[in-house]
Amino acid sequence: MTRLPAPDQIHALANALTQPRQKIETAFVSVGGRLTEGASMLNKLIRLFESLPNALEGAEVDEATAQLRAVADKARALSESFAQEKADLARLVEVVAGAKSPIGDLRRAVKMMGIVSINARVTAAGIVGDSDDFEVFTTDIATLSSTASQTILEFSQVYRQLTAEVDKAASQRARFEQTHAHTLTALARSLEGTLEALGGQRQAAAAGSAETSRVSRQIVRRIGSAVMGLQVGDSTRQRLEHVEAALSGLGDILSGKAALSESERAEAVAAIAALEQAQLTGAAADFVDEVEGAEQALEALASDAGIIMERSRDLYGSDKGSSSAMAALNAQLRTASAILRDCENERAKLEAVATAVHDTVGVLLGHVAAVQDIEANMRLVSLNAAVRCAQLGPRGASLTVIATQLRELTSETVVAAEAAMTQLDQSSELAKAFGAAAAGDNAGQIGRLEQQANHALSLLTALDDRLAEALGSLNSDGPRVIQLLQAAASGLQGQAALAEVVQDIALQIAALSDSAPPVAPGAPLAEVLEGLRKAYTMEAERSIHATLWAAATPASRPVADAEVEFDMVDFML
């Protein structure tokens, strides 16, 4: 007679399955938690970066780039106009300085007129008697000379004021040139270069969007594959629990809890040992295959996550947008705003100089008109003096000389004044020219440019903040995602050793009986086998069971998978 195993031996085998089952459950719960956390963070990052190409292609970016291109074009044009203004200002300095020589001649002529007027009074006092009317020599010449001196003094003072204003403007412009030499041109070049880079980034983002979407879909599939692969942990746990329950029930049978004959017990041992050995072997084989697939899916998922993150860094920069074209534009626009404000202030100064020059030249023209009036009066006086000298005959010879000198000096004052005004008229025209440029067509252009730049800056800053948020998430969460996925994959390593432990237990179960399982189990055993079948929750378990005991399954109603687990002793009573 076949020697039956001890109940304790059966229970020991059931208990031996507890440790690998718990290790499998713990490992897969940990791996599942890491996958869930990593997949959630990865999906968030993918959504962030999938939305960026559309943001870069949006109407706001089109508007901002168009405004910035206009700023760059106008900055270049302003640079050229500033160069022309510099040349006009240099010419103004030259023209104003050119008036210095004729004004000097004018002052000398008036000074000589003063000396002549003194000589006229002295000479006339010596040769003219009380009855002679020579007030022209004693009073008129002196009065006109004094008036001319005062007029020329005021003329010279205004001219010095004009010279100071023009020299000050030239000095201010020189300092501006020293500070901002070629800044507008450099700004235009810089903006154009960065706009090209931004355009390239937009094109790259659009071109890479399809590839990003492909990798994203692949990641979703891999996550699904990994999740499905991890189901083997739960399915294996259930299958091991079912084997444990079957072995515990067999141990109870052998301990006498069921009223079976010795041969029926031997038949139960042979049948259940063969069945549970097949169930454990199948569970271990399925476990190894599924774990390998899940591990490969997790490793591939970690690799894909690294690829999509590296691609995002290549397209949009690294640390908070520091290398993005958007961030470069932001920095350039802040610099541009400061430069444009300086330019606006410089244009205001230039306009003030133009106004001052124009007003001052107007004052000088008034003085020249006074000089011309004096010259006309002096001609009349000198003509009157000539008449009086002719009446004196030889006694008036010396006064005739004085009258002649007076006429000559009068002519010199007019020539000198007209020569000075020729220069000053040119300065007035120059002042009008760049004054009109500063206050006319170009008036407020720099201010409008700054407004455009600031508006574009606000639009791009919002997008840059969005980029910075995405890149910040990428830099903070990206390494964590890869770490979690790699840790999940690593958590599955070593699971094959647990499968080997299960295989060893399966061999021990097979050794419980040296008899072949019965082909046609008796009614009690068939009832036990049906109870086991009802407890199955996996199709693989049913398949193995059907392969061994198809004939033992009653042709009764179908058994639902959700039915409660079977207590073997209930079928033995």
C-alpha positions as CSV (number, residue, x, y, z in Angstrom):
1,M,0.0,0.0,0.0
2,T,1.2,3.5,-0.8
3,R,2.5,5.4,2.2
4,L,0.7,8.7,2.6
5,P,2.5,11.9,3.6
6,A,2.0,13.4,7.0
7,P,-0.5,16.3,7.3
8,D,2.2,18.4,8.8
9,Q,4.4,17.9,5.7
10,I,1.4,19.1,3.5
11,H,0.8,22.1,5.7
12,A,4.6,22.9,5.7
13,L,4.6,23.0,1.9
14,A,1.6,25.4,2.0
15,N,3.4,27.6,4.5
16,A,6.5,27.5,2.3
17,L,4.6,29.3,-0.4
18,T,3.7,32.2,1.9
19,Q,7.2,33.7,1.8
20,P,7.7,34.0,-2.0
21,R,4.0,35.1,-2.3
22,Q,4.5,37.9,0.2
23,K,7.8,38.9,-1.4
24,I,6.1,39.0,-4.8
25,E,3.2,41.1,-3.4
26,T,5.5,43.5,-1.7
27,A,7.8,44.0,-4.7
28,F,5.0,44.5,-7.1
29,V,3.1,47.0,-4.8
30,S,6.4,49.0,-4.6
31,V,7.0,48.8,-8.3
32,G,3.4,49.8,-9.0
33,G,3.7,52.8,-6.7
34,R,6.8,54.0,-8.4
35,L,5.3,53.5,-11.9
36,T,2.1,55.3,-10.9
37,E,4.1,58.3,-9.5
38,G,6.6,58.4,-12.3
39,A,3.9,58.0,-15.0
40,S,1.8,60.8,-13.5
41,M,4.8,63.2,-13.4
42,L,5.8,62.1,-16.9
43,N,2.3,62.7,-18.3
44,K,2.3,66.2,-16.7
45,L,5.7,67.0,-18.3
46,I,4.5,65.7,-21.7
47,R,1.4,67.8,-21.6
48,L,3.4,70.9,-20.7
49,F,5.8,70.5,-23.6
50,E,3.2,69.3,-26.2
51,S,1.5,72.6,-25.7
52,L,4.6,74.8,-26.2
53,P,4.8,74.5,-30.1
54,N,1.2,75.8,-30.3
55,A,2.2,78.6,-27.9
56,L,5.2,79.5,-30.0
57,E,3.1,79.6,-33.1
58,G,0.4,81.7,-31.5
59,A,-0.8,85.1,-32.7
60,E,0.7,86.8,-29.7
61,V,4.2,85.7,-30.7
62,D,3.5,86.7,-34.3
63,E,2.5,90.2,-33.0
64,A,5.5,90.5,-30.7
65,T,8.0,89.4,-33.3
66,A,6.5,91.8,-35.9
67,Q,6.8,94.7,-33.5
68,L,10.3,93.8,-32.6
69,R,11.3,93.6,-36.2
70,A,9.8,97.1,-36.6
71,V,11.9,98.2,-33.6
72,A,15.0,96.7,-35.2
73,D,14.3,98.5,-38.5
74,K,13.6,101.8,-36.9
75,A,16.6,101.5,-34.6
76,R,18.8,101.1,-37.7
77,A,17.1,104.1,-39.3
78,L,17.5,106.2,-36.2
79,S,21.1,105.3,-36.1
80,E,21.5,106.7,-39.6
81,S,19.6,109.8,-38.7
82,F,21.8,110.3,-35.6
83,A,24.8,110.1,-37.8
84,Q,23.3,112.9,-40.0
85,E,22.5,114.9,-36.9
86,K,26.0,114.6,-35.7
87,A,27.3,115.9,-39.0
88,D,24.7,118.8,-39.0
89,L,25.7,119.7,-35.4
90,A,29.4,119.7,-36.4
91,R,28.5,122.0,-39.3
92,L,26.5,124.2,-37.0
93,V,29.6,124.6,-34.7
94,E,31.7,125.4,-37.7
95,V,29.3,128.0,-39.1
96,V,28.7,129.7,-35.7
97,A,32.5,129.8,-35.2
98,G,32.8,131.3,-38.7
99,A,30.9,134.4,-37.5
100,K,33.6,135.2,-34.9
101,S,35.9,136.9,-37.4
102,P,33.4,139.4,-39.0
103,I,32.0,140.1,-35.5
104,G,35.5,141.0,-34.4
105,D,35.9,143.3,-37.4
106,L,32.5,144.8,-36.5
107,R,33.7,145.5,-32.9
108,R,36.9,147.1,-34.2
109,A,35.1,149.3,-36.6
110,V,32.7,150.5,-33.9
111,K,35.7,151.1,-31.6
112,M,37.4,153.2,-34.3
113,M,34.1,155.1,-34.8
114,G,34.3,156.0,-31.1
115,I,37.9,157.3,-31.5
116,V,36.9,159.2,-34.6
117,S,34.0,160.8,-32.8
118,I,36.3,162.0,-30.1
119,N,38.7,163.4,-32.7
120,A,35.8,165.1,-34.4
121,R,34.7,166.9,-31.2
122,V,38.3,168.0,-30.4
123,T,39.0,169.2,-33.9
124,A,35.7,171.0,-34.3
125,A,36.2,172.7,-31.0
126,G,39.5,174.2,-32.2
127,I,38.4,175.6,-35.5
128,V,34.8,176.4,-35.2
129,G,33.5,179.6,-33.7
130,D,30.4,180.2,-31.6
131,S,28.4,181.3,-34.6
132,D,29.1,178.1,-36.6
133,D,26.6,175.3,-36.5
134,F,28.9,172.2,-36.3
135,E,26.8,170.2,-33.9
136,V,27.2,167.3,-36.3
137,F,30.8,167.0,-35.2
138,T,30.4,167.8,-31.6
139,T,27.2,165.9,-30.8
140,D,25.6,163.8,-33.6
141,I,28.7,161.7,-34.4
142,A,29.3,161.1,-30.7
143,T,25.6,160.0,-30.1
144,L,25.6,157.7,-33.1
145,S,29.0,156.2,-32.1
146,S,27.7,155.6,-28.5
147,T,24.6,153.9,-29.9
148,A,26.6,151.7,-32.2
149,S,29.0,150.7,-29.4
150,Q,26.1,149.7,-27.2
151,T,24.4,147.8,-30.0
152,I,27.5,145.9,-30.9
153,L,28.2,145.1,-27.3
154,E,24.8,143.5,-27.0
155,F,25.3,141.8,-30.3
156,S,28.6,140.3,-29.1
157,Q,27.0,139.2,-25.8
158,V,24.2,137.4,-27.6
159,Y,26.7,135.8,-30.0
160,R,28.8,134.5,-27.0
161,Q,25.6,133.0,-25.6
162,L,24.9,131.3,-29.0
163,T,28.4,130.0,-29.1
164,A,28.1,128.6,-25.6
165,E,24.8,126.9,-26.5
166,V,26.2,125.3,-29.6
167,D,29.4,124.2,-27.9
168,K,27.4,122.7,-25.1
169,A,25.2,120.8,-27.5
170,A,28.3,119.5,-29.3
171,S,29.9,118.4,-26.0
172,Q,26.7,116.6,-24.9
173,R,26.5,114.8,-28.2
174,A,30.1,113.8,-28.0
175,R,29.5,112.3,-24.6
176,F,26.4,110.6,-25.9
177,E,28.4,109.2,-28.8
178,Q,31.1,108.0,-26.4
179,T,28.5,106.2,-24.3
180,H,26.3,104.8,-27.1
181,A,28.6,104.6,-30.1
182,H,26.9,102.2,-32.5
183,T,24.4,101.1,-29.9
184,L,21.4,101.5,-32.1
185,T,23.1,99.6,-34.9
186,A,24.2,96.9,-32.6
187,L,20.8,96.8,-31.1
188,A,19.2,96.3,-34.5
189,R,21.7,93.6,-35.4
190,S,21.2,91.9,-32.0
191,L,17.4,92.0,-32.3
192,E,17.5,90.7,-35.9
193,G,19.9,87.8,-34.9
194,T,17.8,86.8,-31.9
195,L,14.6,87.0,-34.0
196,E,16.1,84.7,-36.5
197,A,17.0,82.3,-33.6
198,L,13.5,82.6,-32.3
199,G,12.2,81.8,-35.7
200,G,14.5,78.8,-35.9
201,Q,13.3,77.7,-32.5
202,R,9.6,78.0,-33.6
203,Q,10.3,76.0,-36.8
204,A,12.2,73.4,-34.8
205,A,9.4,73.2,-32.2
206,A,6.8,72.8,-35.0
207,A,9.0,70.2,-36.8
208,G,9.7,68.4,-33.6
209,S,6.1,68.4,-32.5
210,A,5.3,65.4,-34.6
211,E,8.2,63.4,-33.2
212,T,7.3,64.5,-29.7
213,S,3.8,63.3,-30.2
214,R,5.1,60.0,-31.6
215,V,7.3,59.4,-28.6
216,S,4.5,60.5,-26.3
217,R,2.1,57.9,-27.8
218,Q,4.9,55.3,-27.5
219,I,5.3,56.3,-23.8
220,V,1.6,55.9,-23.3
221,R,1.7,52.4,-24.9
222,R,4.7,51.5,-22.8
223,I,3.0,52.6,-19.6
224,G,0.0,50.4,-20.6
225,S,2.3,47.5,-21.3
226,A,4.1,48.0,-18.0
227,V,0.8,48.2,-16.1
228,M,-0.4,45.0,-17.8
229,G,2.9,43.3,-17.1
230,L,2.7,44.2,-13.4
231,Q,-0.7,42.4,-13.3
232,V,1.3,39.2,-13.1
233,G,2.2,40.1,-9.5
234,D,-1.4,40.1,-8.4
235,S,-2.4,37.1,-10.6
236,T,0.6,35.1,-9.3
237,R,-0.3,36.0,-5.7
238,Q,-3.9,34.7,-6.3
239,R,-2.6,31.5,-7.9
240,L,-0.2,30.8,-5.1
241,E,-3.0,31.5,-2.6
242,H,-5.2,28.9,-4.4
243,V,-2.4,26.4,-4.2
244,E,-1.9,27.1,-0.5
245,A,-5.6,26.6,0.0
246,A,-5.6,23.4,-1.9
247,L,-2.6,22.0,0.1
248,S,-4.2,23.1,3.4
249,G,-7.4,21.3,2.4
250,L,-5.4,18.2,1.5
251,G,-3.6,18.4,4.9
252,D,-7.0,18.5,6.6
253,I,-8.1,15.4,4.6
254,L,-5.0,13.5,5.7
255,S,-5.5,14.6,9.3
256,G,-8.9,12.8,9.4
257,K,-11.3,15.7,9.1
258,A,-12.9,13.9,6.1
259,A,-14.5,10.5,6.2
260,L,-12.6,8.9,3.4
261,S,-11.1,5.5,3.0
262,E,-7.4,4.9,2.8
263,S,-7.5,4.4,-0.9
264,E,-9.6,7.5,-1.4
265,R,-7.1,9.5,0.6
266,A,-4.2,8.1,-1.5
267,E,-6.2,8.9,-4.7
268,A,-6.7,12.5,-3.4
269,V,-3.0,12.9,-2.6
270,A,-2.0,11.7,-6.1
271,A,-4.6,13.9,-7.8
272,I,-4.1,17.0,-5.9
273,A,-0.3,16.7,-5.9
274,A,-0.3,16.4,-9.7
275,L,-2.8,19.2,-10.1
276,E,-1.0,21.7,-7.7
277,Q,2.4,20.8,-9.1
278,A,1.1,21.7,-12.6
279,Q,-0.5,24.9,-11.2
280,L,2.7,26.0,-9.5
281,T,4.8,25.1,-12.5
282,G,2.5,27.1,-14.8
283,A,2.3,30.0,-12.5
284,A,6.1,30.1,-12.2
285,A,6.6,30.0,-15.9
286,D,4.0,32.7,-16.6
287,F,5.5,34.8,-13.8
288,V,9.0,34.7,-15.3
289,D,7.7,35.6,-18.8
290,E,5.5,38.4,-17.6
291,V,8.1,39.8,-15.2
292,E,10.7,39.9,-18.0
293,G,8.3,41.8,-20.3
294,A,7.3,44.2,-17.5
295,E,11.0,44.9,-16.7
296,Q,11.8,45.5,-20.4
297,A,8.7,47.8,-20.7
298,L,9.9,49.8,-17.6
299,E,13.4,50.1,-18.9
300,A,12.2,51.2,-22.3
301,L,9.8,53.7,-20.6
302,A,12.7,55.2,-18.7
303,S,14.7,55.4,-21.9
304,D,11.8,57.1,-23.7
305,A,11.4,59.5,-20.8
306,G,15.1,60.5,-21.1
307,I,14.7,61.0,-24.9
308,I,11.7,63.3,-24.7
309,M,13.3,65.3,-21.9
310,E,16.5,65.7,-23.7
311,R,14.6,66.7,-26.9
312,S,12.7,69.3,-24.8
313,R,16.0,70.8,-23.5
314,D,17.4,70.9,-27.0
315,L,14.4,72.8,-28.3
316,Y,13.6,75.1,-25.4
317,G,16.8,75.5,-23.3
318,S,17.9,74.1,-20.0
319,D,17.9,76.0,-16.8
320,K,14.7,78.1,-16.6
321,G,15.0,79.2,-20.2
322,S,18.5,80.6,-19.8
323,S,19.6,79.5,-23.2
324,S,16.3,80.0,-25.0
325,A,15.9,82.7,-27.7
326,M,13.0,84.0,-25.7
327,A,15.2,84.7,-22.7
328,A,17.8,86.4,-24.9
329,L,15.1,88.6,-26.4
330,N,13.9,89.6,-22.9
331,A,17.4,90.6,-21.9
332,Q,17.9,92.5,-25.2
333,L,14.6,94.3,-24.9
334,R,15.4,95.5,-21.4
335,T,18.7,96.9,-22.7
336,A,16.9,98.4,-25.7
337,S,14.4,100.2,-23.5
338,A,17.2,101.9,-21.6
339,I,19.0,102.8,-24.8
340,L,15.9,104.2,-26.3
341,R,15.2,106.3,-23.3
342,D,18.7,107.8,-23.5
343,C,18.1,108.5,-27.2
344,E,14.8,110.2,-26.4
345,N,16.5,112.4,-23.9
346,E,19.3,113.2,-26.4
347,R,16.7,114.1,-29.1
348,A,15.0,116.4,-26.6
349,K,18.3,118.2,-25.9
350,L,18.9,118.6,-29.6
351,E,15.4,120.0,-30.1
352,A,16.1,122.5,-27.3
353,V,19.4,123.5,-28.9
354,A,17.6,124.0,-32.2
355,T,15.0,126.2,-30.6
356,A,17.7,128.2,-28.7
357,V,19.8,128.7,-31.9
358,H,16.8,129.9,-33.9
359,D,15.7,132.3,-31.2
360,T,19.2,133.6,-30.6
361,V,19.7,134.2,-34.3
362,G,16.4,136.1,-34.4
363,V,17.8,138.4,-31.6
364,L,21.0,138.9,-33.6
365,L,19.0,139.8,-36.7
366,G,17.3,142.5,-34.6
367,H,20.7,143.9,-33.6
368,V,21.9,143.8,-37.3
369,A,18.8,145.8,-38.2
370,A,19.9,148.4,-35.6
371,V,23.4,148.5,-37.0
372,Q,21.9,149.1,-40.5
373,D,19.8,152.0,-39.1
374,I,22.9,153.4,-37.4
375,E,24.8,153.1,-40.7
376,A,22.0,154.9,-42.6
377,N,22.0,157.7,-40.0
378,M,25.8,157.8,-40.0
379,R,25.8,158.3,-43.7
380,L,23.5,161.3,-43.3
381,V,25.7,162.7,-40.6
382,S,28.8,162.2,-42.6
383,L,27.1,163.9,-45.6
384,N,26.1,166.8,-43.4
385,A,29.6,167.0,-42.1
386,A,31.0,167.2,-45.6
387,V,28.7,170.1,-46.3
388,R,29.8,171.9,-43.2
389,C,33.5,171.2,-44.1
390,A,33.0,172.7,-47.6
391,Q,31.6,175.9,-46.0
392,L,34.7,176.3,-43.8
393,G,37.0,176.1,-46.8
394,P,40.7,175.4,-45.9
395,R,39.8,175.6,-42.2
396,G,37.6,172.5,-42.6
397,A,40.3,170.3,-44.2
398,S,40.9,168.3,-41.0
399,L,37.2,167.8,-40.5
400,T,36.9,166.6,-44.0
401,V,39.4,163.9,-43.3
402,I,37.4,162.9,-40.2
403,A,34.1,162.8,-42.2
404,T,35.8,160.6,-44.8
405,Q,37.0,158.2,-42.1
406,L,33.6,158.1,-40.6
407,R,32.0,157.1,-43.9
408,E,34.6,154.4,-44.4
409,L,34.1,153.0,-40.9
410,T,30.3,153.1,-41.4
411,S,30.7,151.0,-44.5
412,E,33.0,148.6,-42.7
413,T,30.4,148.0,-39.9
414,V,27.8,147.2,-42.5
415,V,30.1,144.8,-44.4
416,A,31.2,143.1,-41.1
417,A,27.6,142.8,-39.8
418,E,26.4,141.3,-43.1
419,A,29.3,138.9,-43.2
420,A,28.5,137.8,-39.6
421,M,24.8,137.4,-40.5
422,T,25.6,135.3,-43.5
423,Q,27.2,132.8,-41.2
424,L,24.4,133.1,-38.6
425,D,21.7,132.7,-41.2
426,Q,23.3,129.4,-42.2
427,S,23.3,128.4,-38.5
428,S,19.6,129.2,-38.3
429,E,18.8,127.1,-41.3
430,L,20.8,124.2,-39.9
431,A,19.0,124.5,-36.6
432,K,15.7,124.5,-38.4
433,A,16.7,121.3,-40.3
434,F,17.6,119.1,-37.3
435,G,15.1,120.9,-35.1
436,A,12.4,119.8,-37.6
437,A,13.9,116.3,-37.6
438,A,13.8,116.1,-33.8
439,A,10.3,117.7,-33.4
440,G,8.7,116.9,-36.8
441,D,8.6,113.5,-38.5
442,N,10.7,111.9,-35.9
443,A,8.9,113.5,-32.9
444,G,7.9,110.8,-30.4
445,Q,9.2,108.0,-32.6
446,I,11.7,106.8,-30.0
447,G,8.9,106.9,-27.4
448,R,6.7,104.8,-29.6
449,L,9.5,102.4,-30.3
450,E,10.0,102.0,-26.5
451,Q,6.2,101.4,-26.1
452,Q,6.3,98.8,-28.9
453,A,9.4,97.1,-27.3
454,N,7.7,97.1,-23.9
455,H,4.5,95.7,-25.3
456,A,6.4,93.0,-27.1
457,L,8.4,92.4,-23.9
458,S,5.2,91.8,-21.9
459,L,3.9,89.3,-24.5
460,L,7.2,87.5,-24.7
461,T,7.7,87.6,-20.9
462,A,4.4,85.7,-20.4
463,L,5.6,83.1,-22.9
464,D,9.0,83.0,-21.4
465,D,7.5,82.5,-17.9
466,R,5.6,79.5,-19.4
467,L,8.8,78.2,-20.9
468,A,10.5,78.7,-17.5
469,E,7.8,76.9,-15.7
470,A,8.0,74.0,-18.1
471,L,11.8,73.8,-18.0
472,G,11.7,74.3,-14.2
473,S,9.4,71.3,-14.0
474,L,11.6,69.4,-16.4
475,N,14.7,70.1,-14.4
476,S,13.1,69.3,-11.0
477,D,10.7,66.4,-12.0
478,G,12.6,65.0,-15.0
479,P,15.4,63.3,-13.0
480,R,12.9,62.1,-10.5
481,V,10.7,60.5,-13.2
482,I,13.7,58.7,-14.7
483,Q,14.8,57.6,-11.2
484,L,11.4,56.3,-10.3
485,L,11.1,54.4,-13.6
486,Q,14.6,52.9,-13.3
487,A,13.9,52.0,-9.7
488,A,10.6,50.3,-10.8
489,A,12.6,48.3,-13.4
490,S,15.2,47.5,-10.8
491,G,12.5,46.4,-8.4
492,L,11.6,43.5,-10.7
493,Q,15.2,42.2,-10.8
494,G,15.6,39.1,-8.7
495,Q,12.0,38.0,-9.2
496,A,13.2,35.1,-11.3
497,A,14.8,33.7,-8.1
498,L,11.4,33.6,-6.4
499,A,10.1,31.7,-9.5
500,E,12.8,29.1,-8.8
501,V,11.7,28.8,-5.2
502,V,8.2,28.2,-6.4
503,Q,9.5,25.6,-8.9
504,D,11.3,23.8,-6.1
505,I,8.2,23.7,-4.0
506,A,6.3,22.3,-7.0
507,L,8.8,19.5,-7.2
508,Q,8.3,18.8,-3.5
509,I,4.6,18.7,-4.1
510,A,5.0,16.3,-7.0
511,A,7.1,14.0,-4.7
512,L,4.1,13.6,-2.3
513,S,2.8,10.7,-4.3
514,D,4.5,8.1,-6.5
515,S,1.2,7.1,-8.0
516,A,-0.3,8.5,-11.2
517,P,-3.4,10.6,-10.7
518,P,-6.6,8.7,-11.4
519,V,-8.0,9.1,-14.9
520,A,-11.6,8.9,-13.6
521,P,-11.8,10.2,-10.1
522,G,-14.4,8.9,-7.8
523,A,-17.4,10.9,-6.8
524,P,-15.8,12.3,-3.6
525,L,-12.6,13.3,-5.4
526,A,-14.5,14.7,-8.4
527,E,-16.5,16.9,-6.0
528,V,-13.3,18.1,-4.5
529,L,-11.8,18.9,-7.9
530,E,-14.9,20.8,-8.9
531,G,-14.6,22.9,-5.7
532,L,-11.0,23.8,-6.6
533,R,-12.1,24.7,-10.1
534,K,-14.8,27.0,-8.8
535,A,-12.2,28.9,-6.7
536,Y,-10.0,29.8,-9.7
537,T,-9.9,33.4,-10.8
538,M,-7.4,33.0,-13.7
539,E,-8.1,31.4,-17.1
540,A,-4.6,29.8,-16.9
541,E,-5.7,27.9,-13.8
542,R,-8.8,26.7,-15.5
543,S,-6.9,25.6,-18.5
544,I,-4.4,23.5,-16.5
545,H,-7.3,22.1,-14.5
546,A,-9.2,21.2,-17.6
547,T,-6.2,19.5,-19.1
548,L,-5.9,17.1,-16.2
549,W,-9.6,16.8,-15.0
550,A,-11.9,17.6,-17.8
551,A,-13.9,14.5,-17.1
552,A,-14.2,15.3,-13.5
553,T,-16.0,18.6,-14.1
554,P,-19.8,18.1,-13.7
555,A,-22.0,19.1,-16.6
556,S,-23.9,21.4,-14.3
557,R,-24.4,25.2,-14.5
558,P,-21.4,27.3,-15.4
559,V,-19.4,28.5,-12.4
560,A,-18.7,32.2,-12.2
561,D,-15.2,33.4,-11.4
562,A,-16.5,35.7,-8.7
563,E,-17.8,32.9,-6.5
564,V,-16.2,32.6,-3.1
565,E,-13.1,30.4,-2.6
566,F,-13.8,26.7,-2.0
567,D,-13.3,25.1,1.4
568,M,-12.2,21.5,0.6
569,V,-13.5,19.9,3.8
570,D,-17.0,21.0,3.0
571,F,-17.0,18.6,0.0
572,M,-15.7,15.7,2.1
573,L,-18.4,15.7,4.7
